[in-house]
Amino acid sequence: MRTWRVGSISMGFTLLLLGVFLLVSQFKGGEISLILMMWWPIIFILLGIEIIIFLLIKGKEDSIVKYDVFSIIFIGFLGTVGVGLVIATTLGLAEEVSAGISITEETVNLPSYDEIIPSEVNRIVIDGKVDFLTIETTNNREFAFFGTYRTQISENSELLEDDILSVKKVGDTFYVHVKQLPEKYGWNYRSSQVSATIIMPNSIDLELETDSADITLKPRSLKADWNIKGSQHATLYIQEDSDLKLQGIDVSNFISGHNEWVIEEKVNEEQREEWEYWNGAKQNGILEFGDGTNTITFIGAYEVRIFDPKLR
């Protein structure tokens, strides 16, 4: 009399297929999650075929049919894992786990931008968010933007010029908007830290508005007026022959070595205690070098620091 154990054949084929797929993945580099999602439905097909055969054999008197409980439980476990992987992939969890495992931190070059500023332009307006920004001047009409960004990436990606910079000329003004790089929210939060340098003509006025950036200014022989608004920490390098007037409006701290700012405290009485506790009182200040022909104005900065060659 023949005994048929339902589930044994299915488990045998399941182990065989799993072994083949895992072996192939070693050479093809496939991810195990993708492999499981590809083949796990075959388990139910094999088990269904085996049950149908069982029903046909059961009608014969000389056959004894039994269920292989262990094999069926094993097949059910693999099927459950397969369904779980499908759900995780649908919700994006599998991708998040994979990205979290393979993530790396790199410093990547920003797309560079160069342009000769037309002669009719006498003002440059720059806004956007840059973590660390350096601005220098040149004696010609060239405008240049370049730098790097520090980011956590799970795969190679390359920024294009339009991804970081938007430039437009309107009348006598040259507008530059520095775009914020993409941020990824969720389980694996990722953001980028941008360090950029801007080279601009020394004879063109500048209006710069940033969102809590650390700014380094190297105006050299500046022949125009600059307005710097919203910087967290502003550092200014002065030349020996500088002819500048520095003006601070609503600034918490003035640091200038042996040079003395003319300070006027500027804060509402109601805010005095709060500002002094957290930031120091907001103040207005003026500091001149030479005849003070050209002006650099800092508005709303937490700290303005001056480096001058006399201190070296």
KOLTI-673935 format. One record per residue (C-alpha): residue number from 1; residue in one letter; x, y, z. Coordinates in steps of 0.25 Angstrom, whole numbers, plus 5000, padded with zeros to 4 digits. Example, Ala and Ser with C-alpha at 12.3 -4.5 7.8 and 13.67 -1.06 7.14 Angstrom:
BEGIN
NUMI   resi   resn     xx     yy     zz
NUMI      1      A   5049   4982   5031
NUMI      2      S   5055   4996   5029
//
This chain:
BEGIN
NUMI   resi   resn     xx     yy     zz
NUMI      1      M   5000   5000   5000
NUMI      2      R   5006   5014   4996
NUMI      3      T   5007   5025   5005
NUMI      4      W   5006   5040   5000
NUMI      5      R   5011   5051   5009
NUMI      6      V   5005   5064   5004
NUMI      7      G   5016   5076   5005
NUMI      8      S   5028   5068   5004
NUMI      9      I   5030   5070   4989
NUMI     10      S   5026   5084   4990
NUMI     11      M   5037   5087   5001
NUMI     12      G   5047   5079   4992
NUMI     13      F   5044   5088   4980
NUMI     14      T   5044   5100   4989
NUMI     15      L   5058   5097   4994
NUMI     16      L   5063   5094   4980
NUMI     17      L   5058   5107   4974
NUMI     18      L   5063   5115   4986
NUMI     19      G   5077   5109   4985
NUMI     20      V   5077   5112   4970
NUMI     21      F   5073   5126   4972
NUMI     22      L   5083   5129   4983
NUMI     23      L   5094   5122   4975
NUMI     24      V   5091   5131   4962
NUMI     25      S   5090   5143   4971
NUMI     26      Q   5105   5141   4975
NUMI     27      F   5109   5143   4961
NUMI     28      K   5099   5153   4956
NUMI     29      G   5099   5162   4968
NUMI     30      G   5084   5161   4970
NUMI     31      E   5078   5166   4984
NUMI     32      I   5072   5154   4992
NUMI     33      S   5059   5162   4994
NUMI     34      L   5057   5163   4980
NUMI     35      I   5060   5149   4978
NUMI     36      L   5050   5145   4988
NUMI     37      M   5039   5153   4982
NUMI     38      M   5041   5147   4969
NUMI     39      W   5040   5133   4973
NUMI     40      W   5031   5132   4985
NUMI     41      P   5018   5130   4978
NUMI     42      I   5023   5117   4972
NUMI     43      I   5022   5111   4986
NUMI     44      F   5007   5112   4986
NUMI     45      I   5006   5107   4971
NUMI     46      L   5014   5095   4975
NUMI     47      L   5006   5092   4988
NUMI     48      G   4993   5094   4980
NUMI     49      I   4997   5084   4970
NUMI     50      E   5001   5074   4981
NUMI     51      I   4988   5076   4988
NUMI     52      I   4980   5073   4974
NUMI     53      I   4989   5060   4972
NUMI     54      F   4985   5057   4987
NUMI     55      L   4970   5058   4984
NUMI     56      L   4972   5049   4972
NUMI     57      I   4980   5038   4979
NUMI     58      K   4971   5039   4991
NUMI     59      G   4959   5032   4983
NUMI     60      K   4968   5020   4981
NUMI     61      E   4966   5009   4992
NUMI     62      D   4981   5005   4992
NUMI     63      S   4986   5019   4995
NUMI     64      I   4989   5025   5008
NUMI     65      V   4990   5040   5008
NUMI     66      K   4996   5048   5020
NUMI     67      Y   5000   5063   5021
NUMI     68      D   5014   5066   5024
NUMI     69      V   5011   5077   5035
NUMI     70      F   5026   5081   5036
NUMI     71      S   5027   5083   5021
NUMI     72      I   5014   5091   5020
NUMI     73      I   5018   5100   5032
NUMI     74      F   5032   5103   5025
NUMI     75      I   5025   5106   5012
NUMI     76      G   5015   5115   5019
NUMI     77      F   5027   5122   5026
NUMI     78      L   5034   5125   5013
NUMI     79      G   5021   5130   5007
NUMI     80      T   5018   5139   5018
NUMI     81      V   5032   5145   5017
NUMI     82      G   5030   5147   5002
NUMI     83      V   5017   5154   5005
NUMI     84      G   5024   5163   5015
NUMI     85      L   5035   5167   5005
NUMI     86      V   5024   5171   4995
NUMI     87      I   5017   5179   5005
NUMI     88      A   5030   5185   5010
NUMI     89      T   5034   5189   4996
NUMI     90      T   5020   5195   4993
NUMI     91      L   5022   5204   5005
NUMI     92      G   5036   5207   5001
NUMI     93      L   5042   5201   5014
NUMI     94      A   5051   5191   5006
NUMI     95      E   5057   5203   4998
NUMI     96      E   5059   5211   5011
NUMI     97      V   5066   5199   5018
NUMI     98      S   5075   5196   5006
NUMI     99      A   5078   5211   5005
NUMI    100      G   5082   5212   5019
NUMI    101      I   5091   5200   5018
NUMI    102      S   5099   5205   5006
NUMI    103      I   5099   5220   5009
NUMI    104      T   5112   5228   5008
NUMI    105      E   5116   5242   5011
NUMI    106      E   5124   5249   5000
NUMI    107      T   5129   5263   4996
NUMI    108      V   5124   5266   4982
NUMI    109      N   5127   5278   4973
NUMI    110      L   5116   5288   4970
NUMI    111      P   5113   5291   4956
NUMI    112      S   5121   5304   4952
NUMI    113      Y   5115   5316   4946
NUMI    114      D   5123   5327   4938
NUMI    115      E   5117   5340   4931
NUMI    116      I   5122   5353   4927
NUMI    117      I   5113   5364   4933
NUMI    118      P   5108   5374   4923
NUMI    119      S   5113   5388   4924
NUMI    120      E   5098   5393   4927
NUMI    121      V   5097   5385   4940
NUMI    122      N   5101   5393   4952
NUMI    123      R   5094   5384   4963
NUMI    124      I   5095   5369   4967
NUMI    125      V   5084   5363   4976
NUMI    126      I   5087   5349   4982
NUMI    127      D   5078   5341   4990
NUMI    128      G   5076   5327   4995
NUMI    129      K   5082   5317   5005
NUMI    130      V   5097   5314   5006
NUMI    131      D   5103   5308   5018
NUMI    132      F   5117   5314   5015
NUMI    133      L   5118   5326   5005
NUMI    134      T   5131   5333   5001
NUMI    135      I   5130   5346   4993
NUMI    136      E   5142   5352   4986
NUMI    137      T   5144   5363   4976
NUMI    138      T   5151   5364   4963
NUMI    139      N   5155   5376   4954
NUMI    140      N   5148   5371   4942
NUMI    141      R   5133   5369   4939
NUMI    142      E   5134   5354   4941
NUMI    143      F   5123   5347   4950
NUMI    144      A   5127   5333   4955
NUMI    145      F   5120   5323   4964
NUMI    146      F   5127   5310   4969
NUMI    147      G   5128   5301   4981
NUMI    148      T   5125   5288   4987
NUMI    149      Y   5115   5281   4995
NUMI    150      R   5115   5270   5006
NUMI    151      T   5104   5260   5005
NUMI    152      Q   5100   5246   5009
NUMI    153      I   5097   5238   4996
NUMI    154      S   5093   5223   4993
NUMI    155      E   5095   5224   4979
NUMI    156      N   5103   5233   4969
NUMI    157      S   5096   5246   4965
NUMI    158      E   5101   5258   4958
NUMI    159      L   5095   5272   4959
NUMI    160      L   5093   5281   4947
NUMI    161      E   5095   5296   4947
NUMI    162      D   5079   5298   4947
NUMI    163      D   5079   5289   4960
NUMI    164      I   5087   5299   4968
NUMI    165      L   5086   5313   4961
NUMI    166      S   5075   5322   4955
NUMI    167      V   5081   5334   4948
NUMI    168      K   5073   5346   4941
NUMI    169      K   5076   5360   4936
NUMI    170      V   5066   5370   4937
NUMI    171      G   5069   5384   4933
NUMI    172      D   5081   5389   4941
NUMI    173      T   5080   5377   4951
NUMI    174      F   5086   5363   4951
NUMI    175      Y   5078   5354   4959
NUMI    176      V   5084   5341   4965
NUMI    177      H   5076   5331   4973
NUMI    178      V   5084   5319   4979
NUMI    179      K   5074   5308   4981
NUMI    180      Q   5074   5299   4993
NUMI    181      L   5078   5285   4990
NUMI    182      P   5068   5274   4991
NUMI    183      E   5066   5268   5005
NUMI    184      K   5060   5254   5008
NUMI    185      Y   5051   5252   5019
NUMI    186      G   5047   5239   5026
NUMI    187      W   5055   5228   5032
NUMI    188      N   5068   5231   5026
NUMI    189      Y   5068   5247   5026
NUMI    190      R   5078   5253   5017
NUMI    191      S   5082   5267   5014
NUMI    192      S   5094   5274   5008
NUMI    193      Q   5104   5284   5013
NUMI    194      V   5108   5295   5003
NUMI    195      S   5121   5302   5002
NUMI    196      A   5121   5312   4991
NUMI    197      T   5130   5324   4985
NUMI    198      I   5125   5335   4977
NUMI    199      I   5134   5344   4969
NUMI    200      M   5128   5358   4965
NUMI    201      P   5133   5371   4959
NUMI    202      N   5137   5381   4970
NUMI    203      S   5130   5393   4963
NUMI    204      I   5116   5387   4964
NUMI    205      D   5107   5388   4976
NUMI    206      L   5103   5376   4984
NUMI    207      E   5090   5372   4991
NUMI    208      L   5091   5359   4998
NUMI    209      E   5081   5352   5006
NUMI    210      T   5083   5338   5012
NUMI    211      D   5077   5329   5022
NUMI    212      S   5086   5327   5034
NUMI    213      A   5099   5325   5025
NUMI    214      D   5113   5327   5030
NUMI    215      I   5119   5338   5020
NUMI    216      T   5133   5342   5018
NUMI    217      L   5135   5355   5010
NUMI    218      K   5148   5358   5003
NUMI    219      P   5145   5372   4996
NUMI    220      R   5159   5375   4993
NUMI    221      S   5159   5389   4986
NUMI    222      L   5144   5391   4986
NUMI    223      K   5138   5402   4978
NUMI    224      A   5123   5399   4981
NUMI    225      D   5113   5398   4993
NUMI    226      W   5109   5384   4999
NUMI    227      N   5097   5381   5007
NUMI    228      I   5098   5367   5015
NUMI    229      K   5085   5363   5021
NUMI    230      G   5082   5351   5030
NUMI    231      S   5095   5344   5031
NUMI    232      Q   5098   5337   5044
NUMI    233      H   5113   5340   5045
NUMI    234      A   5120   5350   5035
NUMI    235      T   5135   5351   5034
NUMI    236      L   5141   5362   5027
NUMI    237      Y   5156   5363   5022
NUMI    238      I   5161   5377   5021
NUMI    239      Q   5173   5381   5012
NUMI    240      E   5183   5392   5017
NUMI    241      D   5178   5402   5007
NUMI    242      S   5163   5399   5009
NUMI    243      D   5154   5411   5008
NUMI    244      L   5141   5406   5014
NUMI    245      K   5131   5410   5024
NUMI    246      L   5125   5398   5031
NUMI    247      Q   5111   5399   5037
NUMI    248      G   5104   5388   5046
NUMI    249      I   5089   5389   5048
NUMI    250      D   5082   5380   5058
NUMI    251      V   5095   5372   5061
NUMI    252      S   5098   5364   5074
NUMI    253      N   5113   5364   5074
NUMI    254      F   5124   5373   5068
NUMI    255      I   5138   5367   5068
NUMI    256      S   5149   5375   5062
NUMI    257      G   5162   5374   5069
NUMI    258      H   5168   5387   5073
NUMI    259      N   5158   5395   5064
NUMI    260      E   5147   5402   5071
NUMI    261      W   5133   5401   5066
NUMI    262      V   5124   5413   5070
NUMI    263      I   5112   5405   5076
NUMI    264      E   5098   5409   5078
NUMI    265      E   5089   5399   5086
NUMI    266      K   5077   5396   5078
NUMI    267      V   5066   5388   5085
NUMI    268      N   5052   5389   5091
NUMI    269      E   5052   5389   5106
NUMI    270      E   5042   5378   5106
NUMI    271      Q   5052   5369   5098
NUMI    272      R   5064   5374   5106
NUMI    273      E   5065   5362   5116
NUMI    274      E   5062   5351   5106
NUMI    275      W   5072   5356   5095
NUMI    276      E   5083   5358   5106
NUMI    277      Y   5081   5344   5111
NUMI    278      W   5081   5337   5098
NUMI    279      N   5088   5346   5088
NUMI    280      G   5093   5358   5094
NUMI    281      A   5086   5372   5092
NUMI    282      K   5084   5376   5077
NUMI    283      Q   5092   5388   5074
NUMI    284      N   5096   5397   5063
NUMI    285      G   5110   5400   5060
NUMI    286      I   5119   5408   5050
NUMI    287      L   5134   5406   5047
NUMI    288      E   5142   5413   5037
NUMI    289      F   5155   5410   5029
NUMI    290      G   5161   5421   5021
NUMI    291      D   5151   5432   5016
NUMI    292      G   5140   5422   5017
NUMI    293      T   5136   5425   5002
NUMI    294      N   5128   5411   5000
NUMI    295      T   5119   5405   5010
NUMI    296      I   5117   5390   5014
NUMI    297      T   5104   5389   5023
NUMI    298      F   5101   5377   5031
NUMI    299      I   5087   5375   5035
NUMI    300      G   5082   5365   5045
NUMI    301      A   5095   5357   5047
NUMI    302      Y   5098   5350   5060
NUMI    303      E   5113   5353   5059
NUMI    304      V   5121   5362   5050
NUMI    305      R   5136   5359   5051
NUMI    306      I   5147   5368   5045
NUMI    307      F   5161   5363   5041
NUMI    308      D   5171   5374   5037
NUMI    309      P   5185   5373   5033
NUMI    310      K   5190   5382   5044
NUMI    311      L   5187   5370   5054
NUMI    312      R   5197   5361   5047
//
